[in-house]
Amino acid sequence: MRRYTLEVAGQTHVLDIEELTANRFRVFLPDRELEVVLSDSEDLAEAVIAPSIAPSATPRTAAYSAPSADSLEPVPALGPPRQAPQPAVGEESLRADVAAPMPGTIQAVLVKEGDRVRAGQELLKLEAMKMVNAIKSPRDGVVAEVRVTAGQGVNFGDVLVTFRKG
Amino acid sequence: MGADTLALLSQGLSHLSPGGFVMLLAGGLLIFLAVAKDYEPMLLLPIGAGAILANLPLSPLVAEDGLLSILYRMGVGNEMFPLLIFIGIGAMTDFGPLLENPRMMLLGAAGQFGIFGTLILALALGFELNEAASIGIIGAIDGPTSIYVSNLLAPHLLGPITVVAYSYMALVPLIQPPIMRLLTSRSERRIRMPYTQRTISRRTRVLFPIVVTIVVGTLVPMATPLVGMLMLGNLMKESGVVERLTGASSKELANVVTLFLGLAVGSTMRAEAFLRLGTLKILILGMLAFALDTAAGLLFAKGLNALSRGRFNPLIGAAGISAFPMAARVVNKVGLEEDFENFLLMHAMGANTAGQIASVVAGGVLLALLGAG
């Protein structure tokens, strides 16, 4: 496993990448895993290996295949269902959003749009398995959007809160 | 008024014994723990009440046809109550987190080490083998299993063992964290484990209880009653076609039986059986059983972590016991103390439900080893 520290738009991200086979890689993001399949017939520099990291509602592991004329069949990912690649979302990437760490029900929303929050500040209360969990902010910032309301059921990976600059 | 009349009217007072008085206090203590401290009130309150009612002088409740004696014969002496409770537990348990992550089953097995460790210690302390095995079963950290096994192997220890098992179960959030912090390093506790969501099909959920029952029942026939009832409840829940039965099992039946069971177990706390040095030893051994279980689970999970090259948070090992869902919550809490974004709850729930199955199997293994039937 290799660890990469990237800087994107002034923000530091740490990625752990495990080489499964020559063309299959498992990427560990802070909140989930992705399986990436590279097509060996294509020049690496051109290969699109930047899948959207916007958390999605359904799959835990999504296989991403680099587009190519004779691309290999994507190796089956760890869990069905699979998801088609989405365009990358530029600045609003990685830890800019707070996603649900597990399925559950939002019990309380403690912040609103425009609130300035500090890293570690409680944003929401998520009830899962009859236990109330505090969802805290991973960073300092301003809340751009709260996408859930109290009482709403959420799935793993659903975006709960987004941030903006300011 | 003659002296005879006076004696008849005051026979309650004259039969008050010091031992009985101590047991009234013990019953009062259990009720206090239930009411003031919220320690497993569903059980400790009826047990405490049963202990008081049984130890009042000349209590008719424990005479041959007394209510408590009837309850005991009805469902504790013949093992029916713990089994009925298991139907309710099965109807309330979601094995989803375990099915999503079947390797957690290993942790459930590791969490049963305390049973056998405690058994050996109890033997060393001079208990007979059947008594030692009954004390060891406290390490299953599972109330109904403890009652079931100890009643078969050493009925005279049923009272102390049940009380100790349930009291410590309430103390899981106090007993486990120090051991967890002692046996894991800070960086181990910070290992992130992304939630692995997998959709479990209805067919899998329905087949799971059936397959487990057949496999376990074939391998460990002594565990068939326990695992069979647990899985029956779960089958009803997952099938989704008998909601009324599921509801009745997990609510009305479980509640009524819990009341009966608590009273009957409390009535076994008679001074002559309870006020012995052995009870104190059971109290200490029970604590050791809990600690050993936790330690074994943690160490086993550390092994898994080494095998997975640092991607398995050893804290989850502490959830491989039957105390559900407290153990999983404790794991989640200790993990969050180190890293507020690291939610271990779902993984720990998987290990925790595995611990439930494993403790039932361990109870059956113990019975088989001792040739009980």
HADDOCK unambig.tbl for C-alpha pairs under 7 A between the chains (distance, minus, plus):
assign (segid A and resid 31 and name CA) (segid B and resid 194 and name CA) 5.37 0.50 0.50
assign (segid A and resid 32 and name CA) (segid B and resid 194 and name CA) 4.96 0.50 0.50
assign (segid A and resid 32 and name CA) (segid B and resid 195 and name CA) 6.72 0.50 0.50
assign (segid A and resid 60 and name CA) (segid B and resid 196 and name CA) 5.99 0.50 0.50
assign (segid A and resid 60 and name CA) (segid B and resid 197 and name CA) 5.34 0.50 0.50
assign (segid A and resid 60 and name CA) (segid B and resid 198 and name CA) 6.95 0.50 0.50
assign (segid A and resid 79 and name CA) (segid B and resid 198 and name CA) 6.21 0.50 0.50
assign (segid A and resid 101 and name CA) (segid B and resid 195 and name CA) 6.74 0.50 0.50
assign (segid A and resid 101 and name CA) (segid B and resid 343 and name CA) 6.75 0.50 0.50
assign (segid A and resid 102 and name CA) (segid B and resid 195 and name CA) 6.40 0.50 0.50
assign (segid A and resid 136 and name CA) (segid B and resid 340 and name CA) 6.90 0.50 0.50
